[in-house]
Amino acid sequence: MPRLLAVCAVRQLRPDAGAVGVTAIDKGPVDGAVRIGAYGVYADVQADRKHHGGLDKALYAYAAEDAAYWERELGRPLPPGFFGENLRTEGIDVNAALIGERWRIGDRVEVEVTMPRTPCQTFARWVGGDDGRGWVRRFSDERRLGPYLRVVATGRTRAGDEISVIHRPAGAPTILDLYRGP
């Protein structure tokens, strides 16, 4: 049964060498039931709203299975929120998700897959230190991207909630079909 392992929100803004000067990539699990609104997890923020957030990127989902792969590759633990994700999932192949696919999380929250994550230099610096050399290419080449999601029905959700695929549009591309890489 696919399920939600964690709902994550920003823990703190961090200094970053990018144009904005700070990043909100440092996310961590929130305890208990969490409100999901049209713009994502209640109390979460995006420092660079030109490239992150908004209605079509309200939430970012990343699979525990993909995080486990990177833990082995990088030789360190990568807890929920490490990839900047709002939702750490288990048992659902998020990279095979179709554009327009809809998921129900728990009893009320409904989300729609909109696009793949495009890794950026902020993400590279977060994972690989000051320069993050090669991380964007490496992450892209592995095609373990995770999808951005639009919120269709708001509500509360929590770690442990079941994830059900409730609609898969016939003939739609997967997020990986759309991804062109760096």
Secondary structure per residue as TSV (DSSP state, phi and psi in degrees):
chain	resnum	aa	ss	phi	psi
A	1	M	-	360.0	119.8
A	2	P	-	-62.4	141.0
A	3	R	E	-150.1	166.2
A	4	L	E	-91.1	120.4
A	5	L	E	-85.5	-33.7
A	6	A	E	-158.6	148.2
A	7	V	E	-109.7	126.5
A	8	C	E	-120.4	146.0
A	9	A	E	-136.9	165.5
A	10	V	E	-58.5	135.4
A	11	R	-	-88.9	-44.3
A	12	Q	-	-163.1	151.8
A	13	L	-	-73.7	140.6
A	14	R	E	-118.9	146.0
A	15	P	E	-61.1	145.0
A	16	D	-	-145.9	145.6
A	17	A	S	-75.5	-5.2
A	18	G	S	-72.5	-179.6
A	19	A	S	-61.1	-32.6
A	20	V	S	-77.1	-30.4
A	21	G	S	92.8	-17.2
A	22	V	E	-139.8	161.8
A	23	T	E	-135.3	149.2
A	24	A	-	-107.9	23.0
A	25	I	-	-70.7	-19.7
A	26	D	-	-76.4	89.7
A	27	K	E	-111.8	155.0
A	28	G	E	-148.5	163.6
A	29	P	E	-62.1	144.2
A	30	V	-	-106.6	134.3
A	31	D	-	-76.6	147.0
A	32	G	S	75.4	-167.2
A	33	A	-	-73.3	136.6
A	34	V	E	-123.2	134.1
A	35	R	E	-75.5	132.1
A	36	I	E	-113.6	117.6
A	37	G	E	-109.6	-174.7
A	38	A	T	-58.8	-30.0
A	39	Y	T	-100.9	12.8
A	40	G	E	112.6	-152.3
A	41	V	E	-70.1	128.9
A	42	Y	T	-55.8	133.5
A	43	A	T	76.6	5.2
A	44	D	-	-86.8	156.3
A	45	V	-	-137.7	163.1
A	46	Q	-	-126.6	127.7
A	47	A	S	-75.6	-34.5
A	48	D	-	-111.4	85.4
A	49	R	T	-75.2	-9.2
A	50	K	T	-69.1	-35.2
A	51	H	T	-113.2	-11.1
A	52	H	S	-134.3	152.6
A	53	G	-	80.2	-164.4
A	54	G	S	87.5	178.4
A	55	L	S	-65.9	-37.4
A	56	D	T	-84.3	-11.9
A	57	K	T	-128.2	41.5
A	58	A	S	-65.4	-35.8
A	59	L	E	-135.1	151.9
A	60	Y	E	-124.8	127.8
A	61	A	E	-109.3	138.7
A	62	Y	E	-136.7	138.1
A	63	A	E	-85.4	140.1
A	64	A	H	-58.8	-34.1
A	65	E	H	-64.9	-38.6
A	66	D	H	-73.2	-37.9
A	67	A	H	-62.9	-38.7
A	68	A	H	-63.7	-38.4
A	69	Y	H	-58.1	-48.7
A	70	W	H	-68.9	-30.7
A	71	E	H	-60.2	-42.7
A	72	R	H	-66.5	-43.0
A	73	E	H	-66.4	-42.3
A	74	L	H	-92.6	-13.1
A	75	G	T	68.1	35.1
A	76	R	S	-154.9	156.8
A	77	P	-	-70.3	142.6
A	78	L	-	-128.1	84.4
A	79	P	-	-67.0	165.5
A	80	P	T	-51.6	134.2
A	81	G	T	97.8	-16.8
A	82	F	T	-57.2	-37.9
A	83	F	T	-84.1	7.8
A	84	G	S	81.6	10.6
A	85	E	-	-78.3	151.0
A	86	N	S	-90.3	-29.2
A	87	L	E	-126.3	118.6
A	88	R	E	-98.8	119.9
A	89	T	E	-107.0	167.1
A	90	E	E	-146.4	135.3
A	91	G	S	85.2	8.9
A	92	I	S	-131.0	130.5
A	93	D	-	-80.1	89.6
A	94	V	G	-64.7	-25.2
A	95	N	G	-79.6	-14.9
A	96	A	G	-94.6	2.7
A	97	A	-	-62.6	140.6
A	98	L	B	-88.0	145.9
A	99	I	T	-62.0	126.7
A	100	G	T	93.0	-7.4
A	101	E	-	-62.8	142.8
A	102	R	E	-119.1	139.6
A	103	W	E	-121.0	143.4
A	104	R	E	-104.7	131.5
A	105	I	E	-116.3	116.3
A	106	G	T	69.5	-147.6
A	107	D	T	-86.5	-27.8
A	108	R	T	-126.7	-34.5
A	109	V	E	-72.0	130.5
A	110	E	E	-127.9	133.1
A	111	V	E	-128.9	158.7
A	112	E	E	-127.7	132.4
A	113	V	E	-69.5	127.9
A	114	T	E	-113.3	-36.9
A	115	M	E	-170.7	164.0
A	116	P	E	-79.6	157.1
A	117	R	-	-71.2	138.1
A	118	T	-	-107.5	112.8
A	119	P	-	-65.3	143.4
A	120	C	-	-124.6	176.9
A	121	Q	H	-68.3	-30.6
A	122	T	H	-60.7	-45.4
A	123	F	H	-61.0	-42.2
A	124	A	H	-62.1	-43.9
A	125	R	H	-65.1	-38.1
A	126	W	H	-62.7	-44.6
A	127	V	H	-80.5	-42.3
A	128	G	H	-109.5	14.7
A	129	G	T	92.6	-157.5
A	130	D	T	-57.1	-42.8
A	131	D	T	-107.5	-24.1
A	132	G	-	59.3	28.1
A	133	R	T	-47.5	124.3
A	134	G	T	82.9	-9.3
A	135	W	H	-66.9	-43.1
A	136	V	H	-58.3	-47.1
A	137	R	H	-63.5	-46.5
A	138	R	H	-61.1	-47.8
A	139	F	H	-61.7	-43.8
A	140	S	H	-64.2	-44.8
A	141	D	H	-62.7	-31.5
A	142	E	H	-76.1	-18.4
A	143	R	T	57.9	38.9
A	144	R	-	-113.0	68.0
A	145	L	-	-91.0	-43.0
A	146	G	-	80.4	153.7
A	147	P	E	-101.0	154.4
A	148	Y	E	-86.3	152.3
A	149	L	E	-132.6	143.2
A	150	R	E	-97.4	141.5
A	151	V	E	-88.8	120.2
A	152	V	E	-96.0	-39.9
A	153	A	E	-132.8	123.4
A	154	T	-	-81.4	167.7
A	155	G	E	160.2	-161.3
A	156	R	E	-113.2	145.3
A	157	T	E	-142.8	164.7
A	158	R	-	-151.7	162.9
A	159	A	T	-54.3	137.1
A	160	G	T	98.9	-16.3
A	161	D	-	-64.1	142.6
A	162	E	B	-72.3	145.2
A	163	I	E	-112.0	122.7
A	164	S	E	-117.7	132.2
A	165	V	E	-80.7	116.7
A	166	I	E	-106.3	-10.7
A	167	H	E	-157.9	131.8
A	168	R	-	-128.2	108.4
A	169	P	-	-67.8	126.2
A	170	A	T	-59.8	132.2
A	171	G	T	78.7	0.2
A	172	A	-	-74.9	148.3
A	173	P	-	-75.3	157.1
A	174	T	B	-79.7	168.9
A	175	I	H	-63.0	-32.7
A	176	L	H	-73.1	-28.9
A	177	D	H	-62.5	-33.4
A	178	L	H	-83.5	-22.4
A	179	Y	-	-75.8	129.2
A	180	R	-	-104.9	-13.7
A	181	G	-	85.2	177.2
A	182	P	-	-74.0	360.0
